[in-house]
Amino acid sequence: MKKGVNELIVEPSVEKLLEKADNRYELVIAVSRRARQLEGEKSNGIESKITKAAIEFNNISKQYSLGVVSNKTLNQDIKNWWTINVLHKEIPCLNKGEITSLDNKKINNVWALRDIDFDVEQGDIVGIIGKNGAGKSTLLKLLSRIVSPTTGSICACGKISSLLEIATGFHYELTGRENIFMNGAILGMTKKEISRKLDEIIAFSGCELYIDTPVKRYSPGMMVRLGFSVAAHLDPDILVVDEVLAVGDSEFPRKAVKKLKEINQNGVTILYVSHNMESVLSLCKNGVLLENGKIKNMGDINEIVSLYKSE
């Protein structure tokens, strides 16, 4: 029988892990590891398998519903639905005229991506470019399993590390050091393996003085530096980077691009999204140009950037 969320939390093997946990970040690690075990080799339309390509996007499409606003918890959504549709009462907490997922109003659907089909070879650096709203971030969120494709599937070979937004994968109440260990554990690394890279991660981020401070007190620039350092140093097979390097001073993006080139020489496959064409040309070998959720062109990065600039 398929387990639900509540059943997952109380599973005996997880309870044993939680009993052994010495502190709060080990609790997160324990549940995260068990969740990955139960998830198996296939989740959210993404398969892990042996393939010649590092990533295969197989006719991926993603649809969103406009006007759907969640009330943050499933429990509250159900209560509100019951109040509106069964009891036929108003909910005082909702603003007058606000559209929610519980209203009987017509919902408009929009395709963020349509029929995306291409492969990324092992060890390639691919730049994903396009105007705002073209579908770049959605594509990377699909690969990172943050959202699921409406149709199609993604096949990925190896561990995927993502840096999509400021503080992606961070727990705000944990310190920088604790977050490093948590992210490493989620990627399947042991505490010993993470410890060997700890000093290098901290030094690259430049956050030495604040590494034992909760990340909720970090500036956006500090979060980006630490997040990138964690993602780049914890031995991913595929690294996904979306725009975040634009935050902070001008020195760190140059340092980050240099690091990306270095890890790519070790065989890491990289998908890179940026509006900075200088960094895209400097880093990427191939490119994909998206327009209105569809692939307009793909190939050599110089040709793709020239096409993008000519629009």
N, C-alpha and C positions, 0 to 999 in steps of 0.2 A: 504494500500500500504506500502511495506517495505521501511523504511527510509534509506537514504544513510548517509555518514559521514557528509556532508555539512548540510543536513537537521537536523541532530541531534544537531549540534552546534547552529542553529538559532531557535530551537524549543522554543516557548513562555515560557514554564515552566523553561527552562534553562536560558533564558534571564532574567527572574525575579530573579533567584538565583544569577546571575552574577551582577545584579544591586545592590543587597544587600551585595555583598562580600566586605569586608573592605580592603583586601590585596591580594597579588598574590597567596598565597597558598590556600585561600578560593575559588579562581577561579577554581583551579585544583580540589578541593573537590566537588564543585558544579557540574562540568561536569562529574566527575567520578561517583558520586552518580546517576545522571540521566542516565548515560550510563548503569549502573548496572540494573536500573529499566527497561529500554527498552530491555536489554539483556534477561530478563525473567529467567525462571528456566532451560533453556537449551542453551548451547553455546559451540561452538568448540568441539562438540562430547562429552561433559561432562554434565551429568544430575545430578541435586540435587533432591534426593528423600529419602523417609523413607525406610531404608533397615537394615537388621540384621548386615551386615558388614559396616564398616566405608567407605571403598573404594572397588569398584569392577572393575577390569580391564577385559573387555570382548573382548577377541581376538583382542587386539590392535596391529596394525602394523603402522610403519612410514617409508615413503620413501622420500629420498632427491635426488635432481638432481645435479650431479657434473658438475662443470663448469659454473653454473648459477650465475652470479654476478649482483646484482641490482645496479642501479645508484642512489639509496637512495630515490628518489621521483618518484611517479607514473607519474607525469607530464613529468619529464625528460626522463623516460623510453619510454613513448609514442612518444616524439619528436625524440629520437634516433632511435626507430623502424621505424618511418616514413622516416627519413633521409636515413637509410640503405636500407630498403626494397622497398620503393616507389620512392624516389629520386635517389637511387643508388649512394649515395655519402659517403665519409669517414667522420668520426667524429674526428676532430683534437685532442679532449681532451682524446681520448682513446689511450692507449699505443699500439704500433705496436705488433700484434700477440696476443693481449689480448682476451680471450674468454668472451663473455658477453651473457646475456640471449636473446639478440637481433640478434645474429649471426645465420646463417643457418647451423652451424656445429652440428654434432651429439652430443647429450647430454647423458651421462651415468647416469643411476639411481642406487642408492644403498639403500638397506633396513637397516635402523638403528635399527629397531625393527621388529620382526616377530612373530605373534600369541602369544602375551603375555596375559595370562589368569590366574588370581589368585585374591583372596580376602584378604583384610586386616581387621581383626576384630577390633571392637571399643576398644580403650585403649591399643592396641598393639604397640610395638616398633619394626619396621622391618628394618633390615640392608640390603641395596642393594649393593652387592659387585660384583667385576669383574675387568678384566684388562681394560686398556685404550681403548676406542672404543667399549666397550661391549654393550653400550646403556643405561648406568645408568642415565646420565644427561638428555638424551632425554626422558626417562620415567618420570622423575620428571618435566620436562618442559611441557609434555603433561598434567600431573595432575594439574599443575599450570596455564594452559590455555595460555601459552606463544606460543605454537605451537599446531596445530590440528592434530589428528590422520588421517592417510590415510584411514585406515579401522578400524572397531571396535568402541567401546564406553567405556566411563568411568563413573561410577556412584559414586558420593561422597556425604557423609552425613555431612553437616555443613560447617562452614567457613574454608577456606584453607589459611594459611599463609606460605609464601615461603621465603627461604634464599638460593638462588641458586648461585649467583655470588656477587662479591664485589659491594656494592651500589645498589643491586637489589631493585627496587621500590623507589629509592631516586631521587629527582630532584636536580641536582647539584647546581642550583642557589639559592635554598632555604636553610635556616639554619637548623641545626640539630633539633631544637625545632619545626620548621615549618614542617619538614619531618615527625616527630612523629605524629603530628596532621593529616597530609595528609594521612598517612598509616592507622591510626585508622579509619578515615572517610571512606576510601575505603573498610575497613572490615565491615562497617556498624555501627560503634560506634558513639555516640554523643560526642560533645565537652566536656560535663560534665564528661562523662565516661572516656575519655582520660585523662582529667585533674587530675582525681583521681589517675591515674597510672603514671603520668608524672615524679614525683620525683623519683619513684622507677626505672623507665626506665633509667633515666639519671644517677642515682647513680650506677646501675649495669654496664652501659657501660663505666664508668670512664671518660666520656667526659665533665664533668661539666664546665671546663674552656672554652670550645670551643662550647658549645651547641648553642650559638647565632651567630656562624660563619657559612658562607655558606659551605656546605659539600664538595664543589669542592676543598677546601683548606685542607681537612682531609687527613691523611695518609691512606694507605690501611688497616692497622691494626685498626685505629679508625673507619673507615667505617664498618668493620666487627663487631666490638664490638657494635656499635650503631645499626646496622642492626639486629644483633642477639637479642639484648635487646628489640627492638621494636617487632620483630616477636614472641618472647617468652612471652611477657607481655600483649599483646593485645587480650587475651582470644580467641585464635583460637581453632577450634575443631580438625583440622588436621594441623600438622606442618611438613614442608618439608625442609630438610637441606642437602645441597650438598657441601661437601669438604671445604667450606669457612673457617671452624674453623682451618685449617692448616696455615692460614695467621697470622702473628704476633708472640708475645712471647708465651712461653710454659705454662704460668700460666692461660691465658684466656680459652684455650680449656678445661682444667680440671674444671674450674669454669662453663663453658657452659654445659658440660656433667652433672654436678651436677644439674644444673638448668633444663635440659631436663628430668632428672629422677623425679624431683620435680613436674613439670607440668604434667608428665605422670601419676603420682599418682592421679591427679585431673581428669583423664579420657581423656586427650588429646592423639590422635593417632599420631604417629611420623614415618616418613620415613626418614631414615638416610643413606647418602652415604659417604663413606670415604675409603681411602686406609690404614688408621691406624687401623690395626686389634685389637690393644689393646683397643682403644676406642669403636670399634664395639662390642667386647666381653663384655666390661664393661657395655654398655648401652642397647644393643638389646636383645630381647627375641627370635625372629625368623629371618630368613634370606632368601634372594633370590639371587642365583648366576646366573649372566648373562654371556653368551659367544656368541660373534658374533651376538648380537641382539636377542638371544633366551634364554629361561629359561633352564639352565642346571640342576639345582636342587633347591629345597627349603625345609625349615623345621627348625629344631632346629639350633640356630645360631652357637653353638659349632661344630656341624657336617658340616655345610656349610663352616665355616672358615677353618676347617681341610681339606676339599676337595679343597678349593681355594689354600691353601698353598702347597698342594701336586702336583699341576699342574706344 
